[in-house]
Amino acid sequence: KLLSNSEKLDKYQVADGGLIMATEKPRPQVTTNPAAVELSQEEVRKFIVSFKTAIKSPSFTKVVKRLLEKENLDNLTAACPGLENDQLAQAFLTKPDLLSHLCDPETLKKIAKTHPCLLE
């Protein structure tokens, strides 16, 4: 039986010699989802230039593939608000071919509005 915090133990009619087990209630998880981001033309341009440079790096694919390891993705989701609850954003981060679509200005603007945790 789950006991209420506001009730005294006497209310539950525990028999002599009865066993009472207590555990701490887990705190409710507070999830914060980042607000949609409206990118300026200049921000889009800078992101695309930087991102295209990163994609050309030989280590880019290796880094993305490391995100397939649960521990690495867990660390990233812990550091980026909203990422833990955004399955589409997680899919983007683990697939280099999906990430390459961020080089398209319209796709980048749409992702910034609908999945801003990817820009963290």
MOCOR-V223339 format. One record per backbone hydrogen bond with DSSP energy under -1.0 kcal/mol. CO is the residue of the C=O (numbers start at 1). NH is the residue of the N-H. Records with the same first field share a line. If there is no record, write none. Layout:
# MOCOR-V223339
CO=NH ; NH
This chain:
# MOCOR-V223339
8=11
9=12
10=13
15=18
40=44
41=45
42=46
43=47
44=48
45=49
46=50
47=51
48=52
49=53
50=54
51=55
52=56
54=57
57=60
59=63
60=64
61=65
62=66
65=68
66=69
69=73
70=74
71=75
72=76
73=77
74=78
75=79
76=80
80=83
83=86
86=90
87=91
88=92
89=93
92=95
95=99
96=100
98=101
99=102
100=103
101=104
104=108
105=109
106=110
107=111
108=112
109=113
110=114
111=115
112=37
115=118
116=119
117=120
